[in-house]
Amino acid sequence: MKKFLILLVILIVLNGCAVSSKRKTDALKIYVSGLLLEKDDKENEEAIKKFKETIKVGGEDAYLYVKIAENYLKRKEFIKARENYQKALNINPSLPDAYFGLGVTYLFEKKYKDASRTFEKGLKLEPKKDSFRLLLCEIYSNYLKDYKSAEKHYKILLEDYPSNYLLHYNLAKIYELQNKYKESEMEYLESIKILPDFWQAYLSLGMLYQKQGKIEEAKKFYEKSIEINPLDKISYSLLATIYYSEKNDDKVKELLTKAIETGLKEKEFFDFLGSLYFEEKNYQMAEKYFIESINIKDSSLTRFKLGVLYDKIGNFEKMEENLKKAIELDSENSLALNYLGYTYLLKDKNIKEAYEMIKKACKIEPNNGAYLDSLGWAYYKMGDYKKAKIYLEKAVKLEEDPEIYEHLGYLYYQLKDYFKSLYYFIKAYEKLNKKEIAEKIEELKNLIKK
């Protein structure tokens, strides 16, 4: 209504006394019909026509160009919106609404520097217009990464609104991004002082303390965040990570079980618990959590873990099924490709298919010693000792692994290089202590004596 009255006054004096009474009345009627039309977004094309007609009948006015620009902005016709905001500013360079609308247009176009410059100009005209300053804070902090400018504007806002907890919280974030941890801590604490149940501030303080290595303080604030908001999955996750790094697996299990019981059916929590129980060789519980994870969302990594679990308990069919599913879900899952391929080699099964899988794994990770060992062993199984030697020798340079030594022992035995074969079998036996390796060592000693 205020803007309507302003325009009414403008129209009365439009173009001085040269405008006839009838034209003024006609212009006002056209303008009002435009206002009525723009209430419905679907009809704002007609509103634009009415505002343009008002200019044609009553003469140019900055505010009318702002109205036209606003409607173009609603239609996301950004170029036309900018053109009309600029026309408004050409007529009246001191019109804050035009600067605001033009800045918003630039913001929609992701022209953040132009938007910030425009809002700064508008702010000079109306220093107390908070909408200008708030948008500048957003642009400087999230898009231009100009944290000093964002800090300046947040401080000015806090002079007028010292009890606004969100302004303190946002300023804390800006300080943190500038590594001003003490100032950041003070602002987070101030936001909590104003709003004691502001759980996001407790979470952010926990993260700030964890970043600085103040682990006990971090734990305290994560726990408080969870107490206020039992569905704060980030605090659960970060706190669980801390307990895991402290090798406190029981605390991790207790925490994540509580999270799940509270209603946080997060895939990552089930995966975490499954992995913990797997490490403890509690395969029954691990299987339960991996399956729960898959039921939430099937994933290649979880299928891989479940496949390895079934391998550990001797269920080859389920192992094969889950590893194949892992590869189906992610054809670039080199872990699954190598694991299934190498398992086939160990069982003398599907040798050609195993070779293709392992070859693909090596293509994905060409400097992975375990994969190169598998590829060398695949060539060995296919009787191509020349290529087997190339890849097994590459593998042994990358990893000191007893299985690679064992494979090289068998390879050089086939190549009748008994000294090298004996050397690698002895190195393998030091770690593996396998009966068949011991027998091979004795056989080679006798062959060398001859």
C-alpha positions as a Python dict, from the first residue, in 0.01 Angstrom:
ca = {
    (1, 'M'): (0, 0, 0),
    (2, 'K'): (285, 238, 85),
    (3, 'K'): (440, 189, -260),
    (4, 'F'): (99, 239, -420),
    (5, 'L'): (60, 577, -248),
    (6, 'I'): (412, 677, -350),
    (7, 'L'): (332, 598, -711),
    (8, 'L'): (6, 786, -688),
    (9, 'V'): (196, 1098, -584),
    (10, 'I'): (448, 1039, -862),
    (11, 'L'): (172, 1009, -1118),
    (12, 'I'): (10, 1332, -1002),
    (13, 'V'): (327, 1525, -1075),
    (14, 'L'): (428, 1306, -1369),
    (15, 'N'): (603, 1513, -1634),
    (16, 'G'): (505, 1830, -1447),
    (17, 'C'): (182, 2000, -1540),
    (18, 'A'): (217, 1895, -1902),
    (19, 'V'): (30, 1573, -1841),
    (20, 'S'): (-343, 1616, -1872),
    (21, 'S'): (-579, 1514, -1595),
    (22, 'K'): (-731, 1249, -1821),
    (23, 'R'): (-391, 1096, -1902),
    (24, 'K'): (-300, 1086, -1534),
    (25, 'T'): (-626, 909, -1456),
    (26, 'D'): (-578, 666, -1745),
    (27, 'A'): (-218, 591, -1635),
    (28, 'L'): (-331, 525, -1280),
    (29, 'K'): (-607, 289, -1397),
    (30, 'I'): (-361, 96, -1614),
    (31, 'Y'): (-111, 72, -1328),
    (32, 'V'): (-375, -59, -1084),
    (33, 'S'): (-486, -323, -1336),
    (34, 'G'): (-122, -429, -1365),
    (35, 'L'): (-98, -461, -987),
    (36, 'L'): (-404, -683, -983),
    (37, 'L'): (-264, -903, -1257),
    (38, 'E'): (80, -952, -1099),
    (39, 'K'): (-72, -1116, -791),
    (40, 'D'): (-96, -1429, -1002),
    (41, 'D'): (246, -1539, -1132),
    (42, 'K'): (85, -1703, -1433),
    (43, 'E'): (-52, -1369, -1544),
    (44, 'N'): (258, -1153, -1489),
    (45, 'E'): (322, -1125, -1864),
    (46, 'E'): (1, -921, -1882),
    (47, 'A'): (113, -723, -1576),
    (48, 'I'): (435, -633, -1757),
    (49, 'K'): (231, -510, -2054),
    (50, 'K'): (18, -294, -1825),
    (51, 'F'): (321, -137, -1658),
    (52, 'K'): (477, -64, -1996),
    (53, 'E'): (149, 88, -2110),
    (54, 'T'): (148, 305, -1795),
    (55, 'I'): (487, 445, -1899),
    (56, 'K'): (361, 503, -2251),
    (57, 'V'): (56, 691, -2127),
    (58, 'G'): (199, 868, -1823),
    (59, 'G'): (568, 893, -1902),
    (60, 'E'): (884, 729, -1771),
    (61, 'D'): (932, 667, -1401),
    (62, 'A'): (1205, 473, -1217),
    (63, 'Y'): (964, 287, -995),
    (64, 'L'): (761, 161, -1292),
    (65, 'Y'): (1078, 13, -1443),
    (66, 'V'): (1144, -157, -1108),
    (67, 'K'): (794, -312, -1125),
    (68, 'I'): (859, -436, -1477),
    (69, 'A'): (1198, -575, -1374),
    (70, 'E'): (1047, -752, -1072),
    (71, 'N'): (805, -938, -1295),
    (72, 'Y'): (1075, -1035, -1541),
    (73, 'L'): (1273, -1164, -1243),
    (74, 'K'): (976, -1379, -1137),
    (75, 'R'): (977, -1523, -1488),
    (76, 'K'): (1354, -1582, -1463),
    (77, 'E'): (1411, -1359, -1766),
    (78, 'F'): (1726, -1222, -1612),
    (79, 'I'): (1857, -1013, -1902),
    (80, 'K'): (1528, -823, -1932),
    (81, 'A'): (1513, -785, -1555),
    (82, 'R'): (1862, -633, -1551),
    (83, 'E'): (1782, -401, -1840),
    (84, 'N'): (1480, -259, -1660),
    (85, 'Y'): (1652, -225, -1321),
    (86, 'Q'): (1926, -34, -1503),
    (87, 'K'): (1669, 193, -1671),
    (88, 'A'): (1529, 267, -1325),
    (89, 'L'): (1877, 357, -1199),
    (90, 'N'): (1947, 574, -1501),
    (91, 'I'): (1640, 781, -1407),
    (92, 'N'): (1700, 768, -1031),
    (93, 'P'): (2051, 657, -922),
    (94, 'S'): (1941, 679, -558),
    (95, 'L'): (1664, 419, -569),
    (96, 'P'): (1754, 138, -320),
    (97, 'D'): (1483, -97, -452),
    (98, 'A'): (1650, -94, -793),
    (99, 'Y'): (1988, -184, -645),
    (100, 'F'): (1831, -461, -440),
    (101, 'G'): (1647, -611, -736),
    (102, 'L'): (1949, -582, -963),
    (103, 'G'): (2168, -748, -699),
    (104, 'V'): (1918, -1033, -661),
    (105, 'T'): (1915, -1077, -1039),
    (106, 'Y'): (2293, -1108, -1044),
    (107, 'L'): (2266, -1355, -758),
    (108, 'F'): (2027, -1574, -958),
    (109, 'E'): (2269, -1555, -1251),
    (110, 'K'): (2556, -1659, -1019),
    (111, 'K'): (2738, -1336, -1098),
    (112, 'Y'): (2848, -1299, -739),
    (113, 'K'): (3098, -1016, -780),
    (114, 'D'): (2843, -806, -966),
    (115, 'A'): (2583, -888, -701),
    (116, 'S'): (2814, -785, -416),
    (117, 'R'): (2909, -457, -586),
    (118, 'T'): (2541, -377, -646),
    (119, 'F'): (2436, -455, -289),
    (120, 'E'): (2725, -246, -154),
    (121, 'K'): (2602, 51, -361),
    (122, 'G'): (2250, 5, -226),
    (123, 'L'): (2384, -21, 127),
    (124, 'K'): (2552, 318, 96),
    (125, 'L'): (2209, 467, 25),
    (126, 'E'): (2037, 276, 307),
    (127, 'P'): (2300, 169, 564),
    (128, 'K'): (2030, 27, 791),
    (129, 'K'): (1870, -196, 530),
    (130, 'D'): (1944, -539, 677),
    (131, 'S'): (1841, -730, 363),
    (132, 'F'): (2137, -579, 176),
    (133, 'R'): (2379, -670, 454),
    (134, 'L'): (2247, -1023, 507),
    (135, 'L'): (2277, -1103, 139),
    (136, 'L'): (2628, -962, 133),
    (137, 'C'): (2720, -1188, 425),
    (138, 'E'): (2587, -1485, 228),
    (139, 'I'): (2775, -1391, -90),
    (140, 'Y'): (3106, -1311, 81),
    (141, 'S'): (3106, -1622, 298),
    (142, 'N'): (2966, -1889, 65),
    (143, 'Y'): (3055, -1775, -286),
    (144, 'L'): (3339, -1523, -295),
    (145, 'K'): (3516, -1668, 12),
    (146, 'D'): (3588, -1311, 119),
    (147, 'Y'): (3570, -1389, 490),
    (148, 'K'): (3701, -1052, 608),
    (149, 'S'): (3416, -870, 431),
    (150, 'A'): (3164, -1121, 566),
    (151, 'E'): (3307, -1071, 916),
    (152, 'K'): (3273, -692, 882),
    (153, 'H'): (2904, -710, 788),
    (154, 'Y'): (2817, -967, 1056),
    (155, 'K'): (2976, -743, 1320),
    (156, 'I'): (2770, -445, 1203),
    (157, 'L'): (2452, -654, 1216),
    (158, 'L'): (2538, -768, 1569),
    (159, 'E'): (2565, -406, 1681),
    (160, 'D'): (2193, -374, 1608),
    (161, 'Y'): (2095, -732, 1701),
    (162, 'P'): (2327, -845, 1983),
    (163, 'S'): (2083, -1112, 2099),
    (164, 'N'): (2046, -1284, 1764),
    (165, 'Y'): (2195, -1631, 1819),
    (166, 'L'): (2213, -1709, 1446),
    (167, 'L'): (2425, -1402, 1376),
    (168, 'H'): (2669, -1508, 1649),
    (169, 'Y'): (2671, -1862, 1507),
    (170, 'N'): (2737, -1743, 1151),
    (171, 'L'): (3013, -1510, 1267),
    (172, 'A'): (3168, -1804, 1454),
    (173, 'K'): (3173, -1998, 1125),
    (174, 'I'): (3346, -1706, 953),
    (175, 'Y'): (3608, -1687, 1228),
    (176, 'E'): (3664, -2063, 1203),
    (177, 'L'): (3718, -2040, 828),
    (178, 'Q'): (3990, -1783, 899),
    (179, 'N'): (4146, -2014, 1161),
    (180, 'K'): (4056, -1765, 1436),
    (181, 'Y'): (3965, -2047, 1669),
    (182, 'K'): (3949, -1849, 1994),
    (183, 'E'): (3712, -1590, 1846),
    (184, 'S'): (3511, -1867, 1684),
    (185, 'E'): (3478, -2052, 2015),
    (186, 'M'): (3356, -1735, 2190),
    (187, 'E'): (3087, -1672, 1929),
    (188, 'Y'): (2963, -2033, 1937),
    (189, 'L'): (2943, -2013, 2316),
    (190, 'E'): (2758, -1682, 2292),
    (191, 'S'): (2499, -1838, 2059),
    (192, 'I'): (2450, -2118, 2315),
    (193, 'K'): (2421, -1864, 2596),
    (194, 'I'): (2137, -1694, 2405),
    (195, 'L'): (1971, -2022, 2305),
    (196, 'P'): (2082, -2308, 2538),
    (197, 'D'): (1912, -2578, 2325),
    (198, 'F'): (2085, -2473, 2002),
    (199, 'W'): (2223, -2817, 1921),
    (200, 'Q'): (2394, -2710, 1597),
    (201, 'A'): (2625, -2487, 1801),
    (202, 'Y'): (2721, -2781, 2024),
    (203, 'L'): (2796, -2986, 1714),
    (204, 'S'): (3003, -2706, 1561),
    (205, 'L'): (3195, -2656, 1885),
    (206, 'G'): (3268, -3029, 1895),
    (207, 'M'): (3406, -3012, 1541),
    (208, 'L'): (3609, -2702, 1629),
    (209, 'Y'): (3764, -2871, 1932),
    (210, 'Q'): (3830, -3192, 1737),
    (211, 'K'): (4004, -2989, 1466),
    (212, 'Q'): (4235, -2849, 1734),
    (213, 'G'): (4302, -3190, 1889),
    (214, 'K'): (4098, -3110, 2203),
    (215, 'I'): (3934, -3451, 2194),
    (216, 'E'): (3780, -3460, 2542),
    (217, 'E'): (3610, -3124, 2487),
    (218, 'A'): (3492, -3243, 2145),
    (219, 'K'): (3338, -3555, 2296),
    (220, 'K'): (3157, -3350, 2560),
    (221, 'F'): (2995, -3122, 2302),
    (222, 'Y'): (2902, -3408, 2066),
    (223, 'E'): (2734, -3582, 2359),
    (224, 'K'): (2544, -3262, 2446),
    (225, 'S'): (2434, -3223, 2085),
    (226, 'I'): (2298, -3580, 2089),
    (227, 'E'): (2128, -3519, 2425),
    (228, 'I'): (1942, -3216, 2285),
    (229, 'N'): (1878, -3370, 1944),
    (230, 'P'): (1883, -3753, 1953),
    (231, 'L'): (1853, -3755, 1574),
    (232, 'D'): (2178, -3563, 1516),
    (233, 'K'): (2344, -3826, 1300),
    (234, 'I'): (2660, -3617, 1241),
    (235, 'S'): (2744, -3604, 1613),
    (236, 'Y'): (2693, -3981, 1639),
    (237, 'S'): (2918, -4038, 1341),
    (238, 'L'): (3199, -3806, 1458),
    (239, 'L'): (3186, -3933, 1815),
    (240, 'A'): (3198, -4294, 1691),
    (241, 'T'): (3504, -4207, 1481),
    (242, 'I'): (3679, -4067, 1789),
    (243, 'Y'): (3604, -4378, 1994),
    (244, 'Y'): (3726, -4596, 1707),
    (245, 'S'): (4053, -4403, 1687),
    (246, 'E'): (4091, -4462, 2061),
    (247, 'K'): (4041, -4835, 1994),
    (248, 'N'): (3732, -4827, 2214),
    (249, 'D'): (3524, -5059, 1997),
    (250, 'D'): (3276, -5136, 2275),
    (251, 'K'): (3191, -4766, 2304),
    (252, 'V'): (3147, -4741, 1928),
    (253, 'K'): (2908, -5035, 1928),
    (254, 'E'): (2714, -4896, 2223),
    (255, 'L'): (2685, -4553, 2061),
    (256, 'L'): (2580, -4670, 1715),
    (257, 'T'): (2338, -4927, 1854),
    (258, 'K'): (2178, -4645, 2053),
    (259, 'A'): (2158, -4432, 1737),
    (260, 'I'): (1984, -4711, 1546),
    (261, 'E'): (1743, -4779, 1831),
    (262, 'T'): (1663, -4406, 1845),
    (263, 'G'): (1550, -4424, 1484),
    (264, 'L'): (1862, -4334, 1287),
    (265, 'K'): (1857, -4614, 1033),
    (266, 'E'): (2169, -4486, 861),
    (267, 'K'): (2348, -4714, 617),
    (268, 'E'): (2689, -4595, 737),
    (269, 'F'): (2606, -4698, 1096),
    (270, 'F'): (2516, -5053, 990),
    (271, 'D'): (2833, -5071, 779),
    (272, 'F'): (3044, -4944, 1068),
    (273, 'L'): (2898, -5201, 1308),
    (274, 'G'): (2932, -5478, 1050),
    (275, 'S'): (3300, -5395, 1001),
    (276, 'L'): (3366, -5387, 1377),
    (277, 'Y'): (3209, -5728, 1432),
    (278, 'F'): (3396, -5860, 1127),
    (279, 'E'): (3727, -5744, 1280),
    (280, 'E'): (3630, -5930, 1598),
    (281, 'K'): (3553, -6240, 1386),
    (282, 'N'): (3194, -6229, 1510),
    (283, 'Y'): (3074, -6314, 1162),
    (284, 'Q'): (2713, -6379, 1262),
    (285, 'M'): (2666, -6023, 1394),
    (286, 'A'): (2869, -5877, 1106),
    (287, 'E'): (2647, -6057, 854),
    (288, 'K'): (2336, -5919, 1025),
    (289, 'Y'): (2453, -5557, 1002),
    (290, 'F'): (2583, -5586, 645),
    (291, 'I'): (2249, -5727, 533),
    (292, 'E'): (2066, -5445, 719),
    (293, 'S'): (2288, -5198, 533),
    (294, 'I'): (2208, -5357, 197),
    (295, 'N'): (1836, -5348, 278),
    (296, 'I'): (1861, -4971, 326),
    (297, 'K'): (2063, -4921, 8),
    (298, 'D'): (2253, -5179, -191),
    (299, 'S'): (2614, -5084, -252),
    (300, 'S'): (2920, -5237, -411),
    (301, 'L'): (3142, -5187, -106),
    (302, 'T'): (2898, -5351, 138),
    (303, 'R'): (2849, -5642, -103),
    (304, 'F'): (3227, -5679, -119),
    (305, 'K'): (3255, -5691, 261),
    (306, 'L'): (2974, -5944, 283),
    (307, 'G'): (3138, -6155, 13),
    (308, 'V'): (3467, -6160, 204),
    (309, 'L'): (3275, -6255, 520),
    (310, 'Y'): (3121, -6555, 344),
    (311, 'D'): (3467, -6652, 219),
    (312, 'K'): (3592, -6648, 579),
    (313, 'I'): (3319, -6887, 693),
    (314, 'G'): (3367, -7113, 391),
    (315, 'N'): (3045, -7037, 207),
    (316, 'F'): (3182, -7019, -149),
    (317, 'E'): (2844, -6986, -321),
    (318, 'K'): (2738, -6682, -118),
    (319, 'M'): (3085, -6535, -147),
    (320, 'E'): (3070, -6565, -526),
    (321, 'E'): (2713, -6431, -539),
    (322, 'N'): (2795, -6118, -337),
    (323, 'L'): (3122, -6041, -513),
    (324, 'K'): (2951, -6072, -849),
    (325, 'K'): (2680, -5837, -724),
    (326, 'A'): (2951, -5594, -605),
    (327, 'I'): (3098, -5592, -957),
    (328, 'E'): (2753, -5555, -1112),
    (329, 'L'): (2687, -5248, -895),
    (330, 'D'): (3029, -5101, -967),
    (331, 'S'): (3225, -5242, -1258),
    (332, 'E'): (3529, -5044, -1135),
    (333, 'N'): (3537, -5210, -792),
    (334, 'S'): (3894, -5333, -817),
    (335, 'L'): (3881, -5497, -472),
    (336, 'A'): (3595, -5724, -577),
    (337, 'L'): (3746, -5793, -920),
    (338, 'N'): (4078, -5900, -774),
    (339, 'Y'): (3931, -6093, -479),
    (340, 'L'): (3691, -6300, -687),
    (341, 'G'): (3947, -6351, -963),
    (342, 'Y'): (4216, -6465, -720),
    (343, 'T'): (3969, -6696, -542),
    (344, 'Y'): (3894, -6863, -876),
    (345, 'L'): (4269, -6912, -928),
    (346, 'L'): (4306, -7074, -586),
    (347, 'K'): (4026, -7314, -672),
    (348, 'D'): (4154, -7375, -1028),
    (349, 'K'): (3815, -7258, -1149),
    (350, 'N'): (3715, -7019, -1431),
    (351, 'I'): (4082, -6935, -1500),
    (352, 'K'): (4013, -6730, -1812),
    (353, 'E'): (3737, -6532, -1637),
    (354, 'A'): (3966, -6483, -1336),
    (355, 'Y'): (4239, -6350, -1563),
    (356, 'E'): (4002, -6094, -1720),
    (357, 'M'): (3882, -5974, -1379),
    (358, 'I'): (4234, -5936, -1241),
    (359, 'K'): (4356, -5769, -1558),
    (360, 'K'): (4080, -5510, -1521),
    (361, 'A'): (4170, -5456, -1154),
    (362, 'C'): (4532, -5392, -1257),
    (363, 'K'): (4418, -5144, -1519),
    (364, 'I'): (4228, -4955, -1250),
    (365, 'E'): (4521, -4967, -1005),
    (366, 'P'): (4837, -5036, -1208),
    (367, 'N'): (5074, -5000, -909),
    (368, 'N'): (4890, -5226, -668),
    (369, 'G'): (5131, -5503, -572),
    (370, 'A'): (4858, -5744, -464),
    (371, 'Y'): (4678, -5710, -797),
    (372, 'L'): (5000, -5755, -995),
    (373, 'D'): (5073, -6069, -793),
    (374, 'S'): (4727, -6202, -883),
    (375, 'L'): (4786, -6126, -1250),
    (376, 'G'): (5124, -6296, -1240),
    (377, 'W'): (4966, -6599, -1077),
    (378, 'A'): (4692, -6603, -1343),
    (379, 'Y'): (4961, -6620, -1614),
    (380, 'Y'): (5131, -6896, -1414),
    (381, 'K'): (4806, -7094, -1405),
    (382, 'M'): (4771, -7049, -1781),
    (383, 'G'): (5128, -7172, -1833),
    (384, 'D'): (5265, -6839, -1957),
    (385, 'Y'): (5574, -6829, -1732),
    (386, 'K'): (5739, -6545, -1919),
    (387, 'K'): (5454, -6302, -1844),
    (388, 'A'): (5409, -6450, -1499),
    (389, 'K'): (5770, -6355, -1423),
    (390, 'I'): (5719, -5996, -1542),
    (391, 'Y'): (5421, -5931, -1314),
    (392, 'L'): (5541, -6127, -1010),
    (393, 'E'): (5875, -5944, -1017),
    (394, 'K'): (5688, -5611, -1039),
    (395, 'A'): (5469, -5716, -748),
    (396, 'V'): (5760, -5812, -521),
    (397, 'K'): (5920, -5471, -575),
    (398, 'L'): (5602, -5303, -454),
    (399, 'E'): (5511, -5530, -164),
    (400, 'E'): (5700, -5759, 71),
    (401, 'D'): (5438, -6027, 91),
    (402, 'P'): (5500, -6397, 169),
    (403, 'E'): (5240, -6508, -87),
    (404, 'I'): (5430, -6326, -361),
    (405, 'Y'): (5751, -6500, -242),
    (406, 'E'): (5571, -6833, -256),
    (407, 'H'): (5444, -6765, -608),
    (408, 'L'): (5793, -6668, -722),
    (409, 'G'): (5923, -6987, -563),
    (410, 'Y'): (5687, -7198, -773),
    (411, 'L'): (5755, -6991, -1086),
    (412, 'Y'): (6135, -7027, -1066),
    (413, 'Y'): (6091, -7397, -988),
    (414, 'Q'): (5909, -7434, -1322),
    (415, 'L'): (6182, -7231, -1490),
    (416, 'K'): (6438, -7468, -1331),
    (417, 'D'): (6616, -7178, -1161),
    (418, 'Y'): (6646, -7372, -836),
    (419, 'F'): (6862, -7122, -647),
    (420, 'K'): (6609, -6843, -693),
    (421, 'S'): (6325, -7081, -624),
    (422, 'L'): (6489, -7189, -296),
    (423, 'Y'): (6556, -6826, -201),
    (424, 'Y'): (6190, -6725, -240),
    (425, 'F'): (6053, -7038, -74),
    (426, 'I'): (6274, -6974, 230),
    (427, 'K'): (6149, -6612, 249),
    (428, 'A'): (5789, -6734, 219),
    (429, 'Y'): (5839, -7002, 487),
    (430, 'E'): (5966, -6745, 738),
    (431, 'K'): (5619, -6592, 742),
    (432, 'L'): (5381, -6864, 628),
    (433, 'N'): (5534, -7174, 793),
    (434, 'K'): (5341, -7402, 554),
    (435, 'K'): (5413, -7772, 537),
    (436, 'E'): (5412, -7781, 156),
    (437, 'I'): (5668, -7498, 140),
    (438, 'A'): (5894, -7684, 384),
    (439, 'E'): (5870, -7993, 164),
    (440, 'K'): (5954, -7785, -143),
    (441, 'I'): (6260, -7640, 33),
    (442, 'E'): (6392, -7989, 112),
    (443, 'E'): (6327, -8100, -245),
    (444, 'L'): (6519, -7802, -383),
    (445, 'K'): (6812, -7860, -150),
    (446, 'N'): (6843, -8213, -281),
    (447, 'L'): (6815, -8095, -641),
    (448, 'I'): (7089, -7837, -589),
    (449, 'K'): (7322, -8095, -425),
    (450, 'K'): (7297, -8308, -736),
}
